[in-house]
Amino acid sequence: PLSDFTSNAPKQRNTINNLFGLIYTSKPLSGNWLQKLEDQINLNLDIYQIDGRHYAGNAEKNLDPSIFTQPGIQTIEISSEDYLGVFTPILLKRKLQGYLFVSTPKSTLTDQFSQIVLTFLLIGILMIVVTFPFMIFFSGYFTKPIEVLQEGAEQLAEGKTAVHIDIRRKDEIGKLGQSFIKMRDAINAKIEDLRVVN
C-alpha cells in the first residue's frame, strides 16, 4: 500500500517516478489500469509528455509545457471544471520522460471543507448542550458556599457575632468555612473576656 512509502519520502518519489517511467516508455497506457489506480487512491492521475501533449488519463487536454516547471499547486480547467494538483517529473534512468499530474476537482475540496466545517460546528453545539448543565451545577457548587461566607463576613463586620455558617465540605472551601467559624468563635471569646474584665 501507499502508506508503506511514507517512511522514506525520497525513495518513494524515485520508486513512483521509475514505475511510471517504465510504463510510460514500454507501451501506450490503457486507461483501465490507470482508472483502477485512481479509484484506489481517490485522486485523478494524468500523464503528460515533455512537450505538453496528454499521454494518458482522463484529462485528454494538451498543456503549455511551461506549466510543468511552476512550483506549487496548479489549477487546470478540465472539461469545464477546475482541478487542483501538482506535477511531478517522470524519470527513467535519470532522464525526464514526462510529467504526472496528480489532481482532484476543486469542487470536491470545497464540498469536503464545507462538510468538515459543518461537522465541527455540530460537535461544538453538542459539546455546549452537554456541558451546560454541568457548568450550572459546578458553578453553584463553588459559588454558593462562597456567598454564604461573604454574607457571614458582612454580618460579623456589622457586629453580629452570633453568625451561623453551615458549610459541610472537606475541600478547600470547607476548610475556609471552618477557619471562619474558628475566627468567629475567637472574636466571641475575646468579647466575653472584655465583658468579664469591665
C-alpha positions in Angstrom: 0.0 0.0 0.0 1.0 3.6 -0.4 1.3 4.1 3.3 4.4 1.9 3.2 6.2 4.6 1.3 5.7 7.4 3.9 8.8 6.4 6.0 11.2 7.3 3.1 9.8 10.2 1.0 12.8 10.5 -1.4 12.8 6.7 -2.0 9.0 6.9 -2.6 9.4 9.6 -5.2 12.1 7.7 -7.0 10.1 4.5 -6.9 6.9 6.1 -8.3 8.9 8.1 -10.9 10.7 4.9 -12.1 7.4 2.9 -12.1 5.7 5.5 -14.3 8.8 5.9 -16.4 8.9 2.2 -17.2 5.2 2.1 -18.0 5.4 5.3 -20.0 8.2 4.1 -22.3 7.2 0.5 -22.7 3.8 0.9 -24.4 0.8 3.2 -24.6 -1.2 3.1 -21.4 -4.6 1.6 -21.3 -7.0 3.8 -19.3 -8.2 0.7 -17.5 -5.3 0.2 -15.1 -4.9 4.0 -14.6 -8.6 4.2 -13.7 -8.2 1.4 -11.2 -5.3 3.2 -9.5 -7.2 6.5 -9.4 -10.1 4.7 -7.7 -7.8 3.2 -5.1 -6.1 6.5 -4.2 -9.1 8.7 -4.8 -7.2 11.2 -6.9 -7.0 11.9 -10.6 -3.9 10.9 -12.5 -2.8 12.2 -15.9 0.5 11.7 -17.7 1.9 14.3 -20.0 4.8 14.2 -22.4 7.6 16.7 -22.1 6.1 18.9 -24.9 2.7 19.2 -23.0 0.8 16.6 -25.0 -1.6 14.5 -23.0 -0.5 10.9 -22.9 -2.8 9.0 -20.5 -5.6 9.7 -18.0 -9.0 11.4 -18.1 -8.0 15.0 -18.9 -7.3 14.5 -22.6 -6.1 18.1 -22.8 -2.7 19.3 -24.0 -1.0 21.8 -21.9 1.6 24.5 -22.3 4.9 22.9 -21.2 5.9 25.9 -19.1 3.3 24.9 -16.5 5.4 21.8 -15.6 8.2 23.9 -14.1 6.0 26.2 -12.0 6.3 25.3 -8.3 3.4 24.5 -6.0 -0.2 23.6 -6.6 -1.6 24.3 -10.1 -5.2 25.0 -11.2 -6.1 23.5 -14.5 -9.5 23.6 -16.2 -10.5 20.1 -17.5 -14.0 19.6 -19.0 -15.2 23.0 -17.7 -14.2 22.1 -14.1 -11.2 23.4 -12.2 -8.8 20.8 -10.9 -6.1 21.5 -8.2 -3.0 19.4 -8.4 0.7 19.1 -8.7 3.1 18.0 -11.4 5.9 15.5 -10.7 8.5 14.6 -13.2 8.6 11.0 -14.5 12.2 9.8 -14.8 13.7 6.8 -16.3 17.4 6.3 -15.7 17.6 9.9 -14.6 16.2 11.1 -17.9 13.0 13.1 -18.0 10.3 11.2 -19.8 7.2 13.3 -18.9 5.1 14.6 -16.0 2.5 13.0 -13.8 -0.4 15.4 -12.8 -2.0 14.3 -9.5 -5.2 16.3 -9.0 -8.6 16.5 -7.5 -11.6 18.6 -8.5 -11.8 21.9 -6.7 -15.5 21.4 -6.1 -14.6 18.1 -4.2 -12.3 20.0 -1.9 -14.9 22.7 -1.3 -17.5 20.1 -0.5 -15.2 18.3 1.9 -14.2 21.6 3.5 -17.9 22.5 4.0 -18.6 19.1 5.4 -15.6 19.5 7.9 -16.8 22.9 9.0 -20.4 21.6 9.5 -19.1 18.6 11.5 -17.0 20.9 13.8 -20.0 23.2 14.2 -22.3 20.4 15.2 -19.7 18.9 17.6 -19.3 22.4 19.1 -23.1 22.8 19.6 -23.3 19.3 21.0 -20.5 20.0 23.5 -22.2 23.2 24.7 -25.6 21.4 25.1 -24.0 18.5 27.0 -21.7 20.6 29.2 -24.1 23.4 30.0 -25.9 21.5 32.8 -22.6 20.6 34.3 -21.4 24.2 34.2 -24.6 25.3 36.0 -24.2 22.6 38.7 -20.5 23.2 39.3 -20.8 27.0 39.3 -23.4 26.6 42.1 -21.3 24.1 43.8 -18.4 26.6 44.1 -20.2 29.9 44.4 -22.9 29.0 46.9 -20.5 28.4 49.8 -18.5 31.5 49.0 -21.7 33.6 49.0 -22.6 32.1 52.4 -19.1 33.0 53.7 -19.4 36.5 52.3 -22.7 37.0 53.9 -21.3 35.8 57.2 -18.3 38.1 57.0 -20.6 41.1 56.4 -22.8 40.2 59.4 -19.6 39.8 61.5 -18.4 43.2 60.3 -21.7 44.7 61.4 -21.1 43.3 64.9 -23.4 40.3 64.8 -21.2 37.8 66.4 -23.8 35.0 66.5 -23.4 34.4 62.8 -24.2 30.8 61.8 -22.2 29.3 58.9 -23.1 25.8 57.7 -20.5 24.5 55.2 -20.1 20.8 55.4 -17.4 20.1 52.8 -14.0 18.5 53.0 -12.3 20.6 50.3 -10.5 24.0 50.5 -13.8 25.8 50.7 -14.8 23.6 53.7 -11.5 24.4 55.3 -12.2 28.1 54.7 -15.6 27.7 56.3 -14.0 26.0 59.4 -11.5 28.8 59.7 -14.3 31.4 59.5 -16.1 29.6 62.4 -12.9 29.5 64.4 -12.4 33.2 63.8 -16.0 33.9 64.9 -15.6 31.8 68.0 -12.2 33.6 68.8 -13.9 37.0 68.4 -16.8 35.9 70.7 -14.3 34.7 73.2 -12.4 38.0 73.2 -15.6 39.9 73.6 -16.6 37.8 76.5 -13.2 38.3 78.1 -13.6 42.1 77.7 -17.1 41.9 79.4 -15.6 39.9 82.3 -12.8 42.4 82.8 -15.0 45.5 82.6 
